[in-house]
Amino acid sequence: MNLIVDIGNTRIKLAVFKLNKLEELFIVTEETLEKTLKNISKQYKINNAIISSVAEIPDELKKYIENISTIIHLDQKTKVPFFNRYETPETLGVDRIALVVAAVTQFSNQNILVIDAGSCITYDLVSSKNEYFGGAISPGLEMRLKALNTFTDKLPLLPLLDAENSIGNNTKNSIYFGVINGVIAEIEGFISYFEKENKKLTVVLTGGDTIFLAKRLKNSIFANSNFLLEGLNSILEYNLKIINE
């Protein structure tokens, strides 16, 4: 069994995979991490693990993984099944690396655009020859709502809500209408842009705002909120094969 660890700035995701199948997903904080790891130990025999982290690894997790036979710490030097054409590969985020691996693994020999809608919205383009060229980064929905409050004197800080899609008739509704439809227009614009140069483009939407955005997009997309975790598991499996050869 594989343990997938995705450490973000505010929360930690732990996923258990059996080969390519997701068995269970846990979303934890540092306060609930130790209890969750104990529960995983009781339920599953973990042999391999991969860690993707943008923050320091908690001590409880370090102790837990000491007993795992094979551990991959994902970074820009980790072996991956795609050709990296990024101009500065050493600066490419580990989350984007995992998304590209998920794309080439699940949609082989296709032109793919992966859209990760979270704190930021990232766009990553992969060719049918498994070549990664880069993409774009822009502010996410909540970041835009916070920016309007931070950089103005009077606009309120609003939570992300499932607001009505109608022209704003007051300040609150105007903010929602502008931010939500601005993101939708951006995403559809990027899809159209990449479709001009990449025929039969497959579009994957993932990230924390997947469900919120998927029902509003007109383009045909694959929506998968666990795409990054699946990519991390694919990286682990790919490296296990190399180790065992």
C-alpha positions in Angstrom: 0.0 0.0 0.0 1.1 3.5 -0.8 0.9 6.6 1.5 0.6 9.9 -0.3 1.4 13.0 1.7 0.6 16.4 0.4 1.6 19.2 2.8 0.2 22.6 2.0 0.4 25.9 3.9 -2.8 25.4 5.9 -3.6 21.7 5.8 -2.3 18.2 5.1 -3.7 15.6 2.9 -3.0 11.9 3.5 -4.1 9.4 0.9 -3.8 5.6 0.9 -3.5 4.0 -2.5 -3.5 0.3 -3.5 -1.6 0.4 -6.8 -3.6 3.1 -8.8 -6.8 3.0 -6.7 -7.5 5.5 -4.0 -8.6 3.6 -0.9 -9.1 6.5 1.6 -8.4 10.2 1.9 -7.8 12.2 5.1 -7.6 16.0 5.4 -5.9 16.9 8.6 -4.2 19.6 10.6 -1.0 19.3 12.7 -3.3 18.8 15.7 -5.2 15.8 14.2 -2.2 14.4 12.3 -0.9 12.0 15.0 -4.3 10.4 15.6 -4.9 10.0 11.9 -1.5 8.3 11.4 -2.3 5.8 14.2 -5.6 5.0 12.5 -3.9 4.5 9.2 -1.4 2.1 10.9 -4.3 0.0 12.2 -6.1 -0.2 8.9 -3.3 -0.5 6.3 0.1 -1.9 5.9 2.0 0.9 4.3 5.2 -0.1 2.4 5.9 3.0 0.3 5.4 6.7 0.6 5.8 10.0 -1.3 5.9 13.4 0.3 5.1 16.6 -1.4 5.6 19.6 0.8 5.6 23.4 0.6 6.1 23.6 4.4 8.1 21.9 7.1 7.3 18.2 7.7 5.8 17.7 11.2 7.7 15.6 13.7 4.8 13.1 14.0 5.0 12.4 10.3 8.8 12.1 10.4 8.5 9.4 13.1 5.8 7.6 11.2 7.7 7.4 7.9 10.9 6.1 9.5 9.4 2.6 9.4 8.3 2.8 5.7 10.7 0.9 3.4 10.6 3.2 0.4 10.2 7.0 0.7 10.2 9.5 -2.1 10.6 13.2 -1.2 9.3 15.0 -4.3 11.5 17.8 -5.7 12.6 19.1 -9.1 15.2 16.3 -9.4 12.8 13.4 -8.9 12.5 11.2 -11.9 9.2 11.7 -13.8 7.7 10.3 -17.0 7.6 13.5 -19.1 10.1 15.8 -20.9 10.4 19.1 -19.0 10.8 22.0 -21.4 10.2 24.6 -18.7 12.9 27.3 -19.0 13.7 27.2 -15.2 12.9 23.6 -14.1 14.4 24.2 -10.7 11.6 26.7 -10.0 8.7 24.5 -11.1 6.4 23.8 -8.1 6.1 20.2 -6.9 2.3 20.5 -7.2 2.6 21.4 -10.9 5.0 18.5 -11.4 2.5 16.1 -9.9 -0.4 17.4 -12.0 1.7 17.0 -15.2 2.5 13.4 -14.3 -1.2 12.7 -13.6 -2.0 14.2 -17.1 0.6 12.1 -19.0 -0.3 8.9 -17.1 -4.1 9.2 -17.5 -4.3 10.8 -20.9 -1.3 9.4 -22.8 -0.6 10.7 -26.3 -3.0 13.6 -25.9 -2.6 17.4 -25.8 -3.7 18.3 -22.2 -4.4 21.5 -20.3 -4.5 21.0 -16.6 -6.3 23.8 -14.6 -5.7 23.7 -10.9 -8.1 26.1 -9.1 -7.0 26.7 -5.6 -5.3 29.6 -3.8 -3.9 30.4 -7.2 -5.1 29.2 -10.6 -2.5 27.4 -12.6 -2.6 26.4 -16.2 -0.2 23.7 -17.4 0.1 22.5 -21.0 1.4 19.0 -21.9 1.8 17.9 -25.6 0.8 14.5 -27.0 4.5 13.7 -27.0 4.7 14.0 -23.2 6.4 17.4 -23.4 5.7 20.0 -20.7 6.0 23.6 -21.8 4.7 25.6 -18.9 1.5 27.7 -18.7 0.2 30.5 -16.5 -0.4 31.5 -12.9 -3.2 33.9 -11.7 -5.0 34.7 -8.5 -7.7 32.2 -7.3 -11.2 33.1 -6.3 -10.6 33.7 -2.6 -7.4 35.6 -3.3 -9.3 38.0 -5.6 -12.0 38.6 -2.9 -9.3 39.3 -0.3 -7.4 41.6 -2.7 -10.5 43.8 -3.2 -10.8 44.3 0.5 -7.0 44.7 1.1 -6.3 47.2 -1.6 -9.4 49.4 -1.2 -10.7 51.5 1.7 -14.4 50.5 1.6 -14.9 47.2 -0.2 -15.8 44.5 2.3 -14.1 41.1 2.7 -16.6 38.5 1.4 -16.5 34.7 1.8 -16.7 32.6 -1.4 -20.4 31.8 -1.7 -22.6 30.1 -4.4 -24.0 33.5 -5.4 -26.6 34.2 -8.0 -25.1 34.7 -11.5 -26.9 38.0 -12.2 -25.7 41.6 -12.6 -24.7 43.2 -9.3 -27.4 45.4 -7.9 -25.4 46.3 -4.7 -21.8 46.3 -3.7 -21.8 42.7 -2.4 -23.4 41.3 -5.5 -21.2 43.4 -7.8 -18.1 41.9 -6.2 -19.4 38.3 -6.5 -20.6 38.9 -10.1 -17.2 40.5 -11.0 -14.9 38.0 -9.3 -16.8 34.8 -10.2 -17.5 35.7 -13.8 -14.0 37.2 -14.2 -12.5 33.8 -13.3 -14.9 31.9 -15.6 -14.1 34.3 -18.5 -10.4 33.8 -17.8 -10.6 30.0 -17.8 -12.6 29.9 -20.9 -10.3 32.4 -22.6 -7.3 30.3 -21.7 -8.9 27.1 -23.0 -9.7 28.9 -26.3 -6.2 30.2 -26.5 -4.5 26.8 -26.1 -7.1 25.1 -28.4 -5.9 27.3 -31.3 -2.4 25.7 -31.2 -3.2 22.3 -29.8 -5.8 20.2 -31.6 -8.2 17.9 -29.7 -7.2 19.5 -26.4 -8.2 17.6 -23.3 -9.0 19.9 -20.4 -8.7 18.7 -16.8 -10.0 20.9 -13.9 -8.8 20.2 -10.4 -8.1 21.9 -7.1 -10.2 23.1 -4.1 -12.7 25.1 -6.3 -13.3 22.3 -8.8 -16.9 21.7 -8.0 -17.7 25.4 -7.6 -16.3 26.2 -11.1 -17.1 23.0 -13.1 -20.9 23.6 -13.1 -20.3 27.2 -14.4 -18.0 26.4 -17.3 -19.4 25.9 -20.8 -16.4 24.0 -22.1 -16.2 20.2 -22.0 -13.8 19.3 -19.2 -12.8 16.4 -16.9 -13.3 17.5 -13.3 -11.2 15.6 -10.8 -10.5 17.1 -7.3 -8.0 14.3 -6.5 -5.9 14.7 -9.7 -2.8 16.0 -7.8 -2.9 13.0 -5.3 -3.2 10.6 -8.2 -0.2 12.3 -9.9 1.8 11.9 -6.7 0.9 8.2 -6.5 1.9 7.8 -10.2 5.3 9.4 -9.4 5.8 7.0 -6.6 4.9 4.0 -8.7 7.1 5.2 -11.5 10.1 5.5 -9.2 9.4 2.1 -7.5 9.7 0.5 -11.0 13.0 2.1 -11.5 14.3 1.1 -8.1 13.2 -2.5 -8.6 14.6 -2.9 -12.1 
